[in-house]
Amino acid sequence: MARDSPCAEAGTQPLTMSLVNENIRLLGSPWVRTVFNISFPSLMDILPGAHNTIFENFKELQSIIRMTFTKHKKELDVNDQRNLVDAFLAKQQEGKQESSQYYHNENLTVLVADLFGAGMETTATTLRWALLLMIKYPEVQEKVHNEFDKVIGSAQVQMEHRKQMPYTDAVVHEIQRFGDIAPTTVPHVASQDVTFRGFFIPKKFGPHL
């Protein structure tokens, strides 16, 4: 079981979260939303603006992550895996075909970056907005509390409980909508020609997904 954060070295975790927080804030700006929705990479390369800061922050984040797992690789003990990075690196050393096909350094870098951007930051932001809105709307807080007491009580929370808690589920979604937790998606491109539900998407085309 993981005992440490993937980037738990002294000084790196606050910096990584600072970079991610700034990127999320900039993604919500009108300029970045406009540029990303245009979705012309050639224009994004030449236009000035906050989107360039996002790209630089992401490069720095990836550099920190690579530095971290390079250190982990030197200290790796496959019989005492401390966290996700150790588990991934252990898979690399198995010598199987999938080890080189899936468990390579580029995938590890993107995986850890996703955990910070799409996991820790969005969860923390959702909780901050939830605390604020629960204070402002105590009647909603009471209904959520009552549903927790009725469905969960003193038991350990399980994923199965979600289906039995429609009010709480709706409140969480409304918090994320109201707080604009993920203001825009990240541009994507197709790695190869693909037909999806009758629509042809050519290689390197960049729709917003």
C-alpha positions as CSV (number, residue, x, y, z in Angstrom):
1,M,0.0,0.0,0.0
2,A,1.3,3.5,-0.9
3,R,2.7,5.3,2.1
4,D,4.1,8.4,0.4
5,S,2.9,10.9,-2.2
6,P,4.5,10.4,-5.7
7,C,6.3,13.7,-5.3
8,A,6.9,13.8,-1.5
9,E,10.5,15.0,-1.6
10,A,11.1,18.1,0.4
11,G,10.0,21.2,-1.5
12,T,8.6,19.5,-4.6
13,Q,5.0,18.9,-3.5
14,P,4.2,22.5,-2.6
15,L,5.8,23.6,-5.9
16,T,3.9,21.0,-7.9
17,M,0.6,22.0,-6.4
18,S,1.4,25.7,-6.9
19,L,2.0,25.1,-10.6
20,V,-1.2,23.1,-10.9
21,N,-3.2,25.7,-9.0
22,E,-2.0,28.5,-11.2
23,N,-2.8,26.5,-14.3
24,I,-6.4,25.8,-13.2
25,R,-6.8,29.5,-12.3
26,L,-5.5,30.5,-15.8
27,L,-7.7,28.0,-17.5
28,G,-10.7,29.8,-16.2
29,S,-9.7,33.2,-17.7
30,P,-11.7,34.4,-20.7
31,W,-8.6,34.7,-22.9
32,V,-7.5,31.1,-22.3
33,R,-11.0,29.8,-22.8
34,T,-11.2,31.6,-26.1
35,V,-7.8,30.4,-27.4
36,F,-8.4,26.8,-26.3
37,N,-11.9,26.8,-27.9
38,I,-10.5,28.0,-31.2
39,S,-8.3,24.9,-31.0
40,F,-5.8,26.0,-33.6
41,P,-2.4,24.9,-32.2
42,S,-0.5,27.0,-34.8
43,L,-2.2,30.1,-33.5
44,M,-1.5,29.2,-29.9
45,D,2.2,29.0,-30.6
46,I,2.5,32.5,-31.9
47,L,-0.1,34.4,-29.8
48,P,1.0,36.0,-26.5
49,G,-1.1,35.4,-23.4
50,A,-1.6,33.3,-20.3
51,H,-1.8,30.1,-22.3
52,N,2.0,30.3,-22.6
53,T,2.3,30.4,-18.8
54,I,0.2,27.2,-18.7
55,F,2.5,25.5,-21.1
56,E,5.6,26.5,-19.2
57,N,4.1,25.5,-15.9
58,F,3.2,22.1,-17.3
59,K,6.8,21.6,-18.7
60,E,8.2,22.5,-15.2
61,L,5.7,20.1,-13.5
62,Q,6.8,17.3,-15.9
63,S,10.5,18.1,-15.1
64,I,9.9,17.8,-11.3
65,I,8.0,14.5,-11.8
66,R,10.9,13.1,-13.9
67,M,13.4,14.1,-11.3
68,T,11.3,12.5,-8.6
69,F,10.9,9.1,-10.3
70,T,14.6,9.1,-11.3
71,K,15.4,9.3,-7.6
72,H,12.8,6.6,-6.9
73,K,14.4,4.3,-9.5
74,K,17.8,4.5,-7.7
75,E,16.2,3.6,-4.3
76,L,13.7,1.1,-5.7
77,D,13.0,-2.1,-3.6
78,V,10.5,-4.2,-5.5
79,N,9.7,-6.0,-2.3
80,D,8.9,-2.8,-0.5
81,Q,6.9,-0.6,-2.9
82,R,6.2,2.8,-1.2
83,N,3.7,4.3,-3.6
84,L,2.4,4.4,-7.2
85,V,5.8,5.4,-8.7
86,D,7.5,2.5,-7.1
87,A,4.8,0.1,-8.3
88,F,5.1,1.5,-11.9
89,L,8.9,1.2,-11.8
90,A,8.7,-2.3,-10.6
91,K,6.4,-3.1,-13.6
92,Q,9.1,-1.7,-15.8
93,Q,11.6,-4.2,-14.5
94,E,9.5,-7.3,-15.1
95,G,10.9,-7.6,-18.6
96,K,7.6,-8.4,-20.2
97,Q,6.4,-7.0,-23.5
98,E,3.8,-4.8,-21.7
99,S,6.6,-3.4,-19.6
100,S,8.1,-1.5,-22.5
101,Q,4.8,-1.0,-24.3
102,Y,2.9,0.6,-21.4
103,Y,5.1,1.1,-18.4
104,H,7.6,3.6,-19.9
105,N,8.7,6.9,-18.5
106,E,6.5,9.1,-20.6
107,N,3.4,7.3,-19.4
108,L,4.6,7.6,-15.8
109,T,5.2,11.3,-16.2
110,V,1.7,11.9,-17.6
111,L,0.0,9.6,-15.1
112,V,1.5,11.5,-12.1
113,A,0.7,14.8,-13.7
114,D,-2.9,13.7,-14.1
115,L,-3.1,12.7,-10.4
116,F,-2.1,16.3,-9.4
117,G,-4.2,18.1,-12.0
118,A,-7.3,15.9,-12.3
119,G,-7.1,14.4,-8.8
120,M,-5.7,16.4,-5.9
121,E,-6.4,19.9,-7.2
122,T,-10.0,19.4,-8.3
123,T,-10.8,17.4,-5.2
124,A,-9.4,20.2,-2.9
125,T,-11.2,22.9,-4.9
126,T,-14.5,21.0,-4.7
127,L,-14.1,20.6,-0.9
128,R,-13.3,24.4,-0.5
129,W,-16.4,25.3,-2.5
130,A,-18.5,22.7,-0.6
131,L,-17.5,24.2,2.8
132,L,-18.4,27.7,1.6
133,L,-21.7,26.8,0.2
134,M,-22.7,24.5,3.1
135,I,-22.1,27.5,5.4
136,K,-24.2,29.8,3.2
137,Y,-27.0,27.2,2.7
138,P,-27.4,25.4,6.1
139,E,-30.7,23.9,5.0
140,V,-28.8,22.0,2.2
141,Q,-26.2,21.0,4.7
142,E,-28.8,19.6,7.0
143,K,-30.4,17.5,4.2
144,V,-27.0,16.1,3.2
145,H,-26.3,15.3,6.8
146,N,-29.6,13.5,7.2
147,E,-29.0,11.4,4.1
148,F,-25.6,10.4,5.4
149,D,-27.1,9.4,8.8
150,K,-29.9,7.4,7.1
151,V,-27.8,5.6,4.4
152,I,-24.3,5.3,6.0
153,G,-24.7,5.9,9.7
154,S,-21.6,4.8,11.5
155,A,-20.5,2.4,8.7
156,Q,-17.5,2.9,6.4
157,V,-18.3,4.8,3.3
158,Q,-18.5,2.6,0.2
159,M,-19.0,3.4,-3.5
160,E,-22.2,1.5,-3.5
161,H,-23.7,4.1,-1.1
162,R,-23.7,6.7,-3.9
163,K,-26.7,5.1,-5.7
164,Q,-28.6,5.4,-2.4
165,M,-27.8,9.0,-1.9
166,P,-29.3,11.0,-4.8
167,Y,-29.6,14.3,-2.9
168,T,-25.9,14.3,-1.9
169,D,-24.9,13.2,-5.4
170,A,-26.9,16.1,-6.8
171,V,-25.4,18.6,-4.3
172,V,-21.8,17.6,-5.2
173,H,-22.6,18.0,-8.9
174,E,-24.2,21.4,-8.3
175,I,-21.1,22.5,-6.2
176,Q,-18.8,21.7,-9.1
177,R,-21.1,23.5,-11.6
178,F,-21.5,26.5,-9.4
179,G,-17.8,26.7,-8.5
180,D,-16.7,26.1,-12.1
181,I,-14.2,23.5,-10.9
182,A,-12.9,22.4,-14.3
183,P,-13.5,25.6,-16.4
184,T,-12.2,24.1,-19.7
185,T,-11.0,20.8,-21.0
186,V,-7.5,20.2,-22.3
187,P,-7.0,20.1,-26.1
188,H,-6.8,16.6,-27.5
189,V,-5.7,15.2,-30.8
190,A,-6.4,11.9,-32.5
191,S,-3.3,9.7,-32.6
192,Q,-4.6,7.9,-35.7
193,D,-7.5,8.1,-38.1
194,V,-10.7,6.9,-36.4
195,T,-14.4,6.7,-37.0
196,F,-16.6,7.2,-34.0
197,R,-20.3,6.8,-34.1
198,G,-20.3,7.4,-37.9
199,F,-18.1,10.5,-37.6
200,F,-14.6,10.4,-39.2
201,I,-11.8,12.0,-37.1
202,P,-8.5,12.3,-39.0
203,K,-5.1,11.9,-37.4
204,K,-3.8,15.0,-35.5
205,F,-7.3,16.6,-35.6
206,G,-7.9,18.4,-32.3
207,P,-11.5,18.3,-31.1
208,H,-12.4,19.2,-27.6
209,L,-13.5,16.0,-25.9
